[in-house]
Amino acid sequence: MERRNQIILSSIILIIILGFSINHTTRWTTPSLESTDEGVREKAFFALCNMQYIFSSEGHVFPGACLPFGMVKVGLDTDFSGEFQAGYTVTGVITGISRTFTWEAKYGVISQLPIVVSLSEIDLSDIKSPRSFERFTPGYSIFGLKRYNITVELTATRRAALHRYTYPENANNNSHVIIDISHFLHQVCPWCIGKFHDGTIYSVNNTQVKGMGRYSGGWNQGGPYKVYFCSQFDTPAIFYSTWWNFIITNTSFDVGADGHPFGAILTFDTNSTRVIRSRVGISFISATQACQNAESEIPYFDFMQIKSEAIKAWERELEKIVVEGGDNETKTIFYSSLYRTMLMPSDRTGENPKWESFDKNGKIIPHYDDFYTLWDTFRVTNPLYTLFQPKRQVDIVRSLIDIYKNEGYMPDGRSGMENGITQGGSNADMVLAETFIKNIDRNSEIDWSLAYQALLEDAEVDPWSRGLYEGRLYLNWYKKLGYIPIQVLTRMGYFLSQCSRTLEYAANDYTISLVAKGMNKEMDYVKYRNRSRNWENLWYPKEFQGFTGFILPRYSDGKFYTEWNVMDTYGGQNPFYEGTSWEYSFYVPHDIKKLIELSGGPIKFEERLDKTFNNDDPYRLYLNEYFNIGNEPSFLTPCLYHYIGKQWKSVKLIRDIMKTMFGSNRFGIPGNDDSGAMGAWYVFHAIGIFPNAGQDVYFINSPHFKNVTIKLSDSSDSILTILAYNLSPTNIYVQLARLNGKFWEKTWFRHSDIGNGGKLELWMGENVSETWGVGKYLIYPPSLSDEVVETGLPFVSSIEPDLVVDEVLGKK
């Protein structure tokens, strides 16, 4: 009671002080945002997406036309050197046009490219062309084939693409379309080598080609998968044939390739019409369904109509978050970033060749593919979906659970209908748990009983030889010792990220405990809450640069590998995935309070954070061994000042990162965008809040816009409004906050505070507030250590160094 009275008294004093000291004219009333030109609500969200800059070499972003989460992604392929996982480079020569793209160095199969050359002089082994120009907008792309003087335009529906080719004058009977079934993205990263196995052309005539190709490889190193296609033309060809091994075969059906290059050719008379249109459906079921997809979604060859519908589809999604105020470049980066969050995963509902599932009402369960990967997206992209794409998030969760039901585990990475490499924890757990905790399944579509089984499968069942592809790799070590020991590195001979996996497994366990608590499973709640402390088993009081305590590798006998350099960067033999010990020693998202204690207390923790962001390498600012915004493990770190009452330091730092590391040029993405993860990081910070993933907590930082409105549901008028009064390039610090009409002293809030709609009002000032977000009685964001832990850790203090691996794993 005494503490509550002190808080009330401090609130009253705070309001009085702020009312007289910051802005006498405002008096913390609500200013009109419509009084300036910036207050005019922008409607051209589509125009604010600068598609040209987002296809940088670092971002690996798909550069073509598609719908939000569409199965078909149609775009140009280029040749390249180096690592360009989306198959596109700024200066590369165009090698084809295909309809299956991701970030993950896969697909890019079945090319269809228009050319102009005499039929007798065609060299099918060399049809690539430089580009004369290119322009990309959401749902539409246009570019020129310089070698042939052809203009190509592309647009898309969910399962089909519409091409429009404008041939040059006087092309006569030399206008062709080359379909290459053996086309695929080749080696776009060292371990992502793709392969074409074989295929078939079922039929070819003067207006249609149907066929199939079988491929494998890509980032997830999955097995063979089939892609069926159906290419239809609005103008009859005057000649058509198949080709094999670059030689025209003059046959028209059932040509198997057996690994050799092969495809089809169609020749058109463009004297009467220079424009040829082609609708191309794809399917993972059959060529017949590919034709049905094309004909049902593109009933006519009306390019402008399909293009207009694609633009409207993007407008509907982009306008779910409306921002006002702020400069044009920030808006451009914002909407371009928001756009990227909706390219993957791919909605393949009705296109799963392995099984088809139905819910209790007889409706098909959504099916999604191309998760690249949940290790990246669970931190920011999926939390963003819970705000402005809640139905999509629910459908994705239903798909993850359905994959578990039919294959035994939920994926972390997945494409080509197969689970891919697991980079760390079982992070589908984070996605499911956050969906459950935030209670966004308003229509009760998720089978939470089955979902809980999927969570326990991840937490309890070792996937053995499949551990690099699903589940938790070497889970039995983790359960037995409370960590994954370094021995598995030396005995198995390849990287296993023992330390970072241990940290992520602990975070996974914590989110499972929250679900268990919500489902009244008290024993499980206690069990997984305690297991979430396993990260402490790798904490060692090593001193480095004046700081004590880091996550270090550990042997199975309990001894630490104390010689490990906490600044070693990641690589094939590193126990930390895409990061260093310094970086990962901040990754305890569920128990920062305990982390601060082990780090020497708030003052020392603050000094360590300051060192992280103010190191001695100005030429690698924010891309170094202390902090790397180009990789996901560092995403949360800038917000950790909230836990020591220094929210203003997070504000200053985040704004500097956004200013220096993001931009509206081709190098405006600091790392692999990873299914929109980089984009979602920017979006959250631009609207002034940031999530602690797998939980229901948002940090309050500093908006870049005076007014943000977020539509929280497609089926209701639930709106979250974020207002930043007196915001300017210099007025970036929060002086006072009000949430849903109540003055708000905390620098964070829960999803339940805004889940049905809400209003966050922030009064901004030039100087750091001496009264808001600081003080003895400030309530910090929640941590596990806020509660009493009832049982000890599953830690084994002494194990023989020569313990047989199979014994620990439970084999005999």
Residue pairs with C-beta under 8 A, 6 or more apart in sequence:
3 777
6 777
7 745
7 777
10 745
10 771
10 775
10 777
11 743
11 745
13 771
14 736
14 743
14 745
14 771
14 772
15 28
15 736
15 743
17 771
18 28
18 735
18 736
18 763
18 769
18 771
18 772
19 27
19 28
22 735
22 763
22 765
23 726
23 763
23 765
26 725
26 726
26 763
28 736
28 763
30 723
30 725
30 761
31 725
31 726
32 39
33 39
33 324
33 325
33 706
33 707
33 723
34 40
38 324
38 325
38 326
38 706
39 324
39 325
39 706
39 707
40 324
41 322
41 324
42 48
42 322
42 323
42 324
42 331
43 319
45 314
45 315
45 318
45 319
45 322
45 335
46 137
46 138
46 311
46 314
46 315
46 318
48 331
48 332
48 334
48 335
48 336
49 137
49 138
49 314
49 318
49 332
49 335
49 336
49 339
50 332
50 333
50 336
50 664
51 63
51 135
51 136
51 137
51 138
51 336
51 339
52 135
52 136
52 666
53 336
53 663
53 664
53 665
53 666
53 668
54 61
54 336
54 339
54 340
54 668
54 669
54 673
55 61
55 63
55 86
55 88
55 90
55 136
55 666
56 665
56 666
56 667
56 668
56 669
57 82
57 84
57 89
57 90
57 666
57 667
58 630
58 667
58 669
58 670
58 671
58 672
59 669
59 671
59 672
59 673
59 678
60 83
60 84
60 85
60 86
60 103
60 672
60 673
61 86
61 103
61 340
61 343
61 669
61 673
62 73
62 75
62 86
62 88
62 101
62 102
62 103
62 343
63 75
63 76
63 86
63 88
63 136
63 141
64 73
64 74
64 75
64 76
64 101
64 136
64 141
64 154
64 156
65 73
65 74
65 75
65 136
65 139
65 140
65 141
65 154
65 155
65 156
65 161
65 310
66 72
66 73
66 74
66 139
66 156
66 343
67 139
67 156
67 157
67 158
67 310
67 313
67 314
68 313
68 314
68 317
68 342
68 343
69 342
69 343
69 344
69 345
69 346
69 347
69 368
69 392
70 156
70 157
70 158
70 159
70 346
70 347
71 158
71 159
71 282
71 346
71 347
71 348
71 351
72 99
72 100
72 156
72 157
72 158
72 159
72 160
72 161
72 282
73 99
73 100
73 101
73 102
73 156
73 343
73 346
74 97
74 98
74 99
74 141
74 154
74 155
74 156
74 161
74 163
74 280
75 87
75 88
75 97
75 98
75 101
75 141
75 154
76 88
76 94
76 96
76 97
76 131
76 134
76 141
76 143
76 152
77 87
77 88
77 94
77 95
77 96
77 97
77 98
77 108
77 111
77 183
77 185
78 84
78 87
78 88
78 89
78 92
78 93
78 94
78 95
79 89
79 92
79 93
79 95
79 128
80 87
80 89
80 92
80 188
83 188
83 189
83 190
84 92
84 188
85 103
85 104
85 105
85 188
85 189
85 192
85 219
85 672
86 101
86 102
86 103
87 98
87 101
87 105
87 108
87 185
87 188
90 666
93 128
93 129
93 130
93 131
94 113
94 128
94 129
94 130
94 131
94 143
94 145
95 111
95 113
95 128
95 183
96 108
96 111
96 112
96 113
96 128
96 180
96 183
97 111
97 112
97 113
97 152
97 154
97 163
98 107
98 108
98 109
98 110
98 111
98 112
98 183
99 110
99 156
99 161
99 229
99 280
99 282
100 107
100 108
100 109
100 110
100 227
100 282
101 107
101 108
102 344
102 346
102 370
102 372
102 415
103 344
103 372
103 672
103 673
103 674
103 675
104 192
104 218
104 219
104 220
104 370
104 372
104 413
104 415
104 420
105 185
105 188
105 189
105 192
105 194
105 218
105 219
106 185
106 192
106 194
106 217
106 218
106 219
106 220
106 415
106 416
107 184
107 185
107 215
107 218
107 227
107 415
107 416
108 183
108 184
108 185
108 194
109 181
109 183
109 184
109 185
109 196
109 213
109 215
109 227
110 179
110 180
110 181
110 183
110 211
110 213
110 227
110 229
110 282
111 178
111 179
111 180
111 183
111 263
112 163
112 177
112 178
112 179
112 180
112 231
112 278
112 280
113 127
113 145
113 177
113 178
113 180
114 145
114 148
114 150
114 152
114 165
114 167
114 175
114 176
114 177
114 178
114 276
115 122
115 127
115 129
115 145
115 147
115 148
115 150
115 176
115 177
115 178
116 148
116 149
116 150
116 167
116 168
116 171
116 174
116 175
116 176
117 148
117 174
117 176
118 174
119 173
119 174
119 176
119 239
119 267
122 176
122 248
122 265
123 246
124 178
124 243
124 246
124 247
124 248
124 261
124 265
125 246
125 261
127 178
128 147
129 145
129 146
129 147
129 148
130 146
130 147
131 143
131 144
131 145
131 146
132 143
132 144
132 145
132 146
132 149
133 143
133 144
134 141
134 142
134 143
134 144
135 141
135 142
135 143
137 311
138 310
138 311
138 314
138 318
138 339
139 155
139 156
139 307
139 310
139 311
139 313
139 314
140 153
140 154
140 155
140 307
140 310
140 311
141 153
141 154
141 155
142 151
142 152
142 153
142 154
143 151
143 152
144 150
144 151
144 152
145 151
145 152
148 167
148 168
149 168
150 165
150 166
150 167
150 168
151 165
151 166
152 163
152 164
152 165
152 166
153 163
153 164
153 165
153 166
153 303
153 307
154 161
154 162
154 163
154 164
155 161
155 162
155 303
155 306
155 307
155 310
156 162
156 306
156 310
157 297
157 298
157 306
157 309
157 310
158 297
158 347
159 281
159 282
159 283
159 293
159 294
159 297
159 351
160 279
160 280
160 281
160 282
160 293
160 294
160 297
160 298
161 279
161 280
162 277
162 278
162 279
162 280
162 298
162 301
162 303
162 306
162 307
163 277
163 278
163 279
163 280
164 275
164 276
164 277
164 303
165 177
165 275
165 276
165 277
165 278
166 274
166 275
167 175
167 268
167 270
167 274
167 275
167 276
168 274
169 274
171 270
171 274
172 269
172 270
172 271
173 238
173 267
173 268
173 269
173 271
174 267
175 267
175 268
175 269
175 270
175 276
176 265
176 266
176 267
176 268
177 233
177 265
177 266
177 268
177 276
177 278
178 263
178 264
178 265
179 209
179 211
179 231
179 263
179 264
179 265
179 266
180 261
180 262
180 263
181 196
181 199
181 201
181 211
181 212
181 213
181 229
181 257
181 262
181 263
181 264
182 196
182 199
182 213
182 257
182 260
182 261
182 262
182 263
183 196
183 263
184 194
184 195
184 196
184 215
185 194
185 218
186 193
186 194
187 193
187 194
189 219
191 219
191 221
192 217
192 218
192 219
193 217
194 215
194 216
194 217
194 218
195 215
195 216
195 217
196 213
196 214
196 215
196 257
196 259
197 214
197 215
197 216
197 224
197 259
198 213
198 214
198 256
198 257
198 258
198 259
199 211
199 212
199 213
199 214
199 256
199 257
199 262
200 211
200 212
200 254
200 255
200 256
200 257
201 209
201 210
201 211
201 242
201 253
201 254
201 255
201 262
201 263
201 264
202 210
202 211
202 212
202 253
202 254
202 287
203 209
203 210
203 252
203 253
204 210
204 240
204 241
204 242
204 252
204 253
204 264
204 266
205 240
205 252
206 236
206 237
206 238
206 240
206 266
207 232
207 233
207 234
207 235
207 236
207 237
208 230
208 231
208 232
208 233
208 291
209 229
209 230
209 231
209 240
209 264
209 266
210 228
210 229
210 230
210 231
210 287
210 290
210 291
211 228
211 229
211 264
211 287
212 226
212 227
212 228
212 229
212 287
213 226
213 227
213 229
213 257
214 224
214 225
214 226
215 224
215 225
215 226
215 227
215 416
216 222
216 223
216 224
216 225
216 416
218 415
218 416
219 372
219 413
219 415
219 420
219 421
220 413
220 414
220 415
220 416
220 418
220 419
220 420
220 421
220 469
221 420
221 421
222 415
222 416
222 417
222 418
222 419
222 420
223 416
223 418
225 284
225 416
225 417
225 418
226 284
226 353
227 282
227 283
227 284
228 282
228 283
228 284
228 285
228 286
228 287
228 289
228 290
229 280
229 281
229 282
229 283
229 287
229 290
230 280
230 281
230 282
230 283
230 287
230 288
230 290
230 291
230 293
230 294
231 278
231 279
231 280
232 278
232 279
232 280
232 291
232 294
232 295
233 266
233 268
233 276
233 277
233 278
234 276
234 277
234 278
234 301
235 268
235 273
235 276
235 277
237 266
237 267
237 268
238 267
238 268
238 269
239 265
239 266
239 267
240 252
240 264
240 265
240 266
240 267
241 248
241 249
241 250
241 251
241 252
241 264
241 265
242 248
242 249
242 251
242 252
242 253
242 255
242 262
242 263
242 264
242 265
243 249
243 262
243 263
243 264
243 265
244 255
244 257
244 260
244 261
244 262
245 260
245 261
245 262
246 261
248 265
249 255
255 262
268 276
270 276
277 301
277 303
279 294
279 295
279 298
279 301
280 294
281 289
281 290
281 291
281 292
281 293
281 294
281 295
281 297
282 290
282 293
283 289
283 290
283 293
283 351
284 348
284 351
284 352
284 353
284 417
285 351
285 353
289 351
298 306
314 339
317 342
317 389
318 335
318 338
318 339
319 711
320 388
320 389
320 710
320 711
321 338
321 388
321 683
321 687
321 708
321 709
321 710
321 711
322 707
322 708
322 709
323 331
323 334
323 686
323 687
323 705
323 707
323 708
324 705
324 706
324 707
324 708
325 705
325 706
325 707
325 724
325 727
326 334
326 704
326 705
326 706
329 663
329 664
330 686
330 704
330 705
331 705
332 664
333 662
333 663
333 664
333 668
333 682
333 686
334 682
334 683
334 686
334 704
334 705
336 664
336 679
337 662
337 676
337 678
337 679
337 680
337 682
337 683
337 686
338 679
338 683
339 679
340 673
340 676
340 678
340 679
341 381
341 384
341 385
341 675
341 676
341 679
341 680
341 683
342 389
342 676
343 675
343 676
344 370
344 371
344 372
344 675
344 676
345 368
345 369
345 370
345 371
345 372
345 396
345 675
346 368
346 369
346 370
347 366
347 367
347 368
347 395
348 367
348 368
348 369
349 364
349 366
349 367
349 368
350 356
350 364
350 367
351 367
352 367
352 417
353 417
354 406
354 417
355 406
356 364
357 364
357 365
357 367
357 402
357 405
357 406
358 364
358 365
359 365
359 445
359 447
365 398
365 399
365 402
366 395
366 396
366 398
366 399
367 399
367 402
368 395
368 396
368 399
368 400
369 414
369 415
369 416
369 417
370 414
370 415
371 377
371 411
371 412
371 413
371 414
371 415
371 420
371 675
372 413
372 415
372 420
372 674
372 675
373 412
373 413
373 414
373 420
373 421
373 423
373 427
373 674
373 675
374 382
374 411
374 412
374 413
374 427
374 428
374 430
374 431
375 412
375 413
375 422
375 423
375 424
375 425
375 427
375 632
376 632
376 674
376 675
376 677
377 431
377 674
377 675
377 676
377 677
377 680
378 427
378 428
378 430
378 431
378 434
378 693
378 694
379 632
379 635
379 636
379 677
379 693
380 635
380 677
380 680
380 681
380 684
380 691
380 693
381 675
381 676
381 677
381 679
381 680
382 393
382 396
382 430
382 431
382 434
382 693
383 434
383 680
383 684
383 691
383 693
384 680
384 683
384 684
384 691
385 392
385 393
385 396
386 393
386 434
386 435
386 438
386 440
386 751
387 710
387 712
387 720
388 710
388 711
388 712
390 440
390 442
390 712
390 713
391 713
391 714
391 715
393 431
393 435
393 440
394 435
394 440
394 441
394 443
394 445
394 446
395 445
396 431
397 431
397 432
397 435
397 441
397 446
397 451
398 445
398 446
398 447
400 410
400 411
400 428
400 431
400 432
400 454
401 410
401 432
401 446
401 447
401 450
401 451
401 454
403 409
403 410
403 411
403 414
403 419
404 410
404 450
404 453
404 454
404 457
405 450
405 454
407 419
407 470
408 457
408 470
409 419
409 426
409 454
409 457
409 458
409 463
409 466
409 470
409 471
410 426
410 428
410 429
410 432
410 454
410 457
410 458
410 470
411 419
411 420
411 428
411 470
412 419
412 420
412 421
412 422
412 423
412 424
412 425
412 426
412 427
412 428
412 470
413 419
413 420
413 421
413 422
413 423
414 420
418 469
419 466
419 469
419 470
420 469
421 468
421 469
422 467
422 468
422 469
422 470
422 471
422 472
422 473
423 497
423 577
423 578
424 497
424 500
424 501
424 504
424 577
425 472
425 501
425 504
425 505
425 507
425 508
426 458
426 459
426 471
426 472
426 505
426 508
427 504
427 508
428 454
428 458
429 455
429 458
429 459
429 508
429 511
429 512
429 694
430 507
430 508
430 511
430 693
430 694
432 451
432 454
432 455
432 515
433 455
433 511
433 512
433 514
433 515
433 694
434 511
434 693
434 694
434 695
434 696
435 441
435 446
436 448
436 451
436 514
436 515
436 518
437 514
437 515
437 518
437 695
437 696
437 751
438 696
438 751
438 752
438 755
439 751
439 752
439 755
440 755
442 713
448 519
452 515
452 516
452 519
452 521
455 512
455 515
456 512
456 524
457 471
458 471
458 472
458 508
459 472
459 475
459 508
459 509
459 512
459 528
460 475
460 479
461 471
461 475
462 471
462 472
462 474
462 475
462 476
462 809
462 810
463 469
463 470
463 471
463 472
463 473
463 475
464 809
467 473
467 474
467 475
472 478
472 501
472 505
472 508
473 484
473 496
473 501
474 484
474 488
474 496
474 498
474 501
474 809
475 505
476 808
476 809
476 810
477 483
477 484
477 485
477 488
477 556
477 808
477 809
478 484
478 501
478 502
478 505
478 534
479 794
480 794
480 796
480 808
481 537
481 556
481 794
481 795
481 796
481 799
481 808
482 531
482 534
482 537
482 793
482 794
482 795
482 796
483 498
483 502
483 534
483 537
483 538
483 554
484 496
484 498
484 499
484 501
484 502
485 498
485 554
485 555
485 556
486 498
486 553
486 554
486 555
486 561
486 575
487 555
487 556
487 805
488 496
488 498
488 805
489 495
489 496
489 498
489 573
489 575
491 805
494 572
495 571
495 572
495 573
495 574
495 575
495 577
496 575
497 574
497 575
497 576
497 577
498 553
498 575
499 538
499 551
499 552
499 553
499 575
499 576
499 581
499 584
500 575
500 576
500 577
500 579
500 584
500 587
500 633
501 577
502 534
502 535
502 537
502 538
503 535
503 538
503 551
503 584
503 587
503 588
504 587
505 534
506 531
506 532
506 533
506 534
506 535
506 588
506 590
507 532
507 587
507 588
507 589
507 590
507 694
508 694
509 528
509 529
509 531
509 532
509 534
510 528
510 529
510 532
510 590
510 591
510 694
510 784
511 590
511 694
511 695
512 524
512 528
513 524
513 525
513 526
513 527
513 528
513 529
513 532
514 694
514 695
516 522
516 524
516 525
516 527
516 528
517 525
526 790
526 791
529 784
529 787
529 789
530 789
530 790
530 791
530 792
530 793
530 794
531 793
531 794
532 590
532 591
532 784
533 591
533 594
533 784
533 789
533 793
534 793
534 794
535 551
535 588
535 591
536 594
536 598
536 793
537 554
537 793
537 795
538 551
538 552
538 553
538 554
539 549
539 550
539 551
539 552
539 598
540 549
540 550
540 551
540 552
540 554
540 560
540 562
541 548
541 549
542 548
542 549
542 550
542 552
542 560
542 562
542 566
544 550
544 566
544 582
545 611
546 607
547 599
547 600
547 604
547 607
547 608
547 611
548 599
548 600
549 585
549 598
549 599
549 600
550 566
550 581
550 582
550 585
551 576
551 581
551 584
551 585
552 560
552 561
552 562
552 564
552 566
552 581
553 560
553 561
553 564
553 575
554 560
554 561
555 561
555 801
556 799
556 801
556 803
556 808
557 798
557 799
557 800
557 801
557 803
558 796
558 797
558 798
558 799
564 575
564 581
565 581
566 580
566 581
566 582
566 585
567 580
567 581
567 582
567 625
567 626
568 574
568 576
568 580
568 581
568 625
569 580
569 625
570 576
570 577
570 578
570 579
570 580
576 583
576 584
577 633
578 631
578 632
578 633
579 628
579 631
579 633
579 634
580 625
580 626
582 612
582 625
582 626
583 625
583 626
583 627
583 628
583 633
583 634
583 637
584 633
586 595
586 612
586 634
586 636
586 637
586 640
587 633
587 636
588 594
588 595
589 636
589 692
589 693
589 694
589 695
590 694
590 695
590 783
590 784
591 783
591 784
591 785
592 640
592 643
592 781
592 783
593 643
593 780
593 783
593 784
593 785
593 786
594 783
594 784
594 785
595 605
596 602
596 605
596 643
596 644
597 785
599 605
599 608
602 644
602 645
605 640
605 643
605 644
606 641
606 644
606 646
606 649
609 637
609 640
609 641
609 649
610 649
611 626
612 626
612 627
612 637
613 622
613 626
613 627
613 638
613 653
615 624
615 626
617 624
621 660
621 661
622 628
622 629
622 657
622 660
622 661
622 670
623 629
623 630
623 661
623 670
623 671
627 634
627 637
628 634
628 671
629 635
629 657
629 661
629 670
629 671
629 681
630 670
630 671
630 672
630 678
631 671
632 674
632 677
635 677
635 681
636 690
636 692
636 693
638 650
638 653
638 654
638 657
639 650
639 654
639 690
639 692
639 699
639 701
640 650
641 647
641 648
641 649
641 650
641 653
642 650
642 699
642 747
642 748
642 780
642 781
643 780
643 781
643 783
644 780
645 773
645 774
645 775
645 778
645 780
646 774
647 699
647 700
647 701
647 734
647 747
647 773
647 774
648 733
648 734
648 768
648 769
648 773
650 699
650 701
651 701
651 702
651 732
651 733
651 734
652 732
654 685
654 701
654 702
655 702
655 732
658 682
658 685
658 686
658 704
661 670
662 668
662 669
662 670
662 682
669 678
669 679
670 678
671 678
672 678
673 679
684 690
684 691
685 701
685 704
686 703
686 704
686 705
687 703
687 704
687 705
687 708
687 710
687 722
688 700
688 701
688 702
688 703
688 704
688 708
688 722
688 724
688 760
688 762
689 698
689 699
689 700
689 701
689 722
689 760
690 698
690 699
690 701
691 697
691 698
691 699
692 698
692 699
692 781
695 782
696 750
696 751
696 752
697 748
697 749
697 750
697 751
697 781
697 782
698 748
698 749
698 750
698 751
699 747
699 748
699 781
700 734
700 737
700 746
700 747
700 748
700 749
700 760
700 762
702 724
702 732
702 733
702 734
702 762
702 764
703 722
703 724
703 727
703 762
705 722
705 724
705 727
706 723
706 724
706 725
706 727
707 721
707 722
707 723
707 724
708 720
708 721
708 722
708 723
709 719
709 720
709 721
709 722
710 719
710 720
710 721
710 722
711 718
711 719
712 718
712 719
712 720
712 754
712 755
712 756
712 757
717 757
718 755
718 756
718 757
719 757
720 754
720 757
720 758
720 759
720 760
721 758
721 759
721 760
722 759
722 760
722 762
723 759
723 760
723 761
723 762
724 762
724 764
725 761
725 762
725 763
725 764
726 763
726 764
726 765
727 764
728 764
730 766
731 764
731 765
731 766
732 764
732 766
733 764
733 765
733 766
733 767
733 768
733 769
734 762
734 763
734 764
734 765
734 769
734 772
734 773
735 763
735 764
735 765
735 769
735 771
735 772
736 743
736 762
736 763
736 769
736 772
737 743
737 744
737 745
737 760
737 761
737 762
737 763
737 772
738 744
738 759
738 760
738 761
739 749
739 753
739 754
739 758
739 759
739 760
739 761
740 753
740 754
740 758
740 759
741 759
744 760
745 772
745 773
745 778
745 779
746 778
746 779
747 773
747 778
747 781
748 781
749 760
754 760
806 812
